[in-house]
């Protein structure tokens, strides 16, 4: 069963999470593993931690700008 949701509380009820941003896979792990890896208190904070650590050149490439 595949569940797609933007509601992180709902998503953490699943056995595994696949977090995406701009078509890039940020995480593919259990909810507990995600919290452990990021040190976050909840899945919302974990997702924010992952996108904060995304290399800046990827954002520039996605926006169509040349990365320097």
N, C-alpha and C positions, 0 to 999 in steps of 0.2 A: 504494500500500500504506500503510495506516495502522497504526502500532504504538502501543499504549498500555502504558506501563511506569512504575513508580516507581523503577526501577533506572537512575540517571542515566548510568552508564557504558554501559549498553545503549542508552539513548536517544541518546547522542552519536554513535552509529554511523549514525544517520539523516541524511539531507540537510538536513532542517529540524526545528526543535523548536517545539512549541506548548506553553508552560508555563501551567498553570491553577492557580488557588487560589480556593476558594469560588465557583466558576463564573465567575471573572474571568480574562481572558487577560492574563497578565503579560508574555509574550514570544512572538513569532512570527518566528523568524530562524534562521540557520544556527548550528551549535554554535560555530564560530569567532567569529561575530558576537556571540553571547551573551557569550562570554568577554571579547571586546574591550570591549563596552559596559559590563560590570560590573567589569572589571579583576580578575576572579576567576581562580584557578589551575585550577579544574575546575568541572564543571556543578553539582555539589552546592553548592559555595560560591556560584556564580552565582545559583542559585535562592534561597538564603538571603539574599543581598544584595538581590534583588528584593522579597522579602516584608518585609524590614526597612524598605524605603523606601515601603511601601504606606501611603497616608494613613490615619491612625488613625480618622477618621470612617467609613471603609468597614468597618472591623472592628466598630465600634459598630452600624452599620446592619445588618450581617449577623447580629449577635447579637440583634437585635430591640430594641436600646436606641435612644433618641433621640440623635442627634448634636448636640453643642453647638457 
